[in-house]
Amino acid sequence: MTDNRQTHFGFQTVDEDQKAGMVHQVFSSVASKYDVMNDLMSVGIHRVWKTAMMDWLAPRDGQHLLDVAGGTGDVAFRFLDRAPGARVTVCDMTESMLVEGRKRADAVDKADRLAWVTGDAMALPFADNSFDRYTISFGIRNVTRIPDALTEAYRVLKPGGRLVVLEFSQIPVPAMQWAYDRYSFNVIPAMGQAVTGDRDSYQYLVESIRKFPDQGSFAQLIRDAGFGRVQWRNLSMGIAALHSGWKL
Ligand SMILES: C[S@@+](CC[C@H](N)C(=O)[O-])C[C@H]1O[C@@H](n2cnc3c(N)ncnc32)[C@H](O)[C@@H]1O
């Protein structure tokens, strides 16, 4: 008899070993429309959040960034815009997202400073102490075992290295949360259906946002993985948040 541990996939309960395949299916389905949908769903605000991420991360020439769940390369491109003498390795488990990213890199002439690697955040295909910075943007809530991903982040960072996470979060003001829920549950799946023909993937995306831990609980998971000087900043009143920690 098997004894599979269970987890959530949006509001569904599934066996842990099923989740990655289901997440892979979501992002394979949306990859070609991912960037346009990001702009539509957030009315462009994800760009402001990613700018805030770069402001806090403060990229420097010579640094090597690992951007996990890096998808179509949004964070990687922004990092290289700020630090043209840096290098970025983008790692994602969905090959079709990386394919879109590579096309963008060729178009903006950044391919020589980028590497694209297929891999899982919970078992990164990199040696210990390899990177100066680790980022994960709108990725970690999709990972089956978040503590395993954070332990891996710690392992691959060099001593003195820094983790920065951008993720949807929980709004501390109930009236705002109510209004945001109305928007996300009523508008986003319908928009997904209209633009990509795939309502279910966007239903999962909004449900997964509600299942993600609040700011303080997530900060504790980062500390539990070994990081020090853990801090967070709310973005747009907590619709999203940035978390930072250091491998001291
Ligand atoms: C919402 S997209 C974010 C893409 C990009 N970071 C951004 O901010 O636009 C989430 C990405 O996480 C990837 N992903 C989900 N679970 C993963 C895992 N366990 N390991 C690596 N990548 C994963 C998906 O394939 C997808 O490309």
The ligand as an ORCA input file, in Angstrom:
! r2SCAN-3c Opt
* xyz 0 1
  C       4.013     32.470    -12.728
  S       5.432     31.852    -13.553
  C       6.657     33.041    -13.096
  C       7.643     33.339    -14.179
  C       8.603     34.505    -13.878
  N       9.436     34.224    -12.728
  C       7.871     35.819    -13.700
  O       7.958     36.404    -12.617
  O       7.230     36.264    -14.646
  C       5.843     30.482    -12.557
  C       6.940     29.610    -13.101
  O       7.324     28.693    -12.071
  C       7.750     27.503    -12.702
  N       7.788     26.457    -11.676
  C       6.755     26.002    -10.938
  N       7.176     25.061    -10.078
  C       8.519     24.932    -10.269
  C       9.530     24.124     -9.671
  N       9.236     23.244     -8.720
  N      10.791     24.260    -10.109
  C      11.103     25.133    -11.105
  N      10.190     25.914    -11.716
  C       8.909     25.822    -11.305
  C       6.728     27.315    -13.786
  O       7.163     26.427    -14.761
  C       6.555     28.741    -14.295
  O       7.417     29.026    -15.351
*
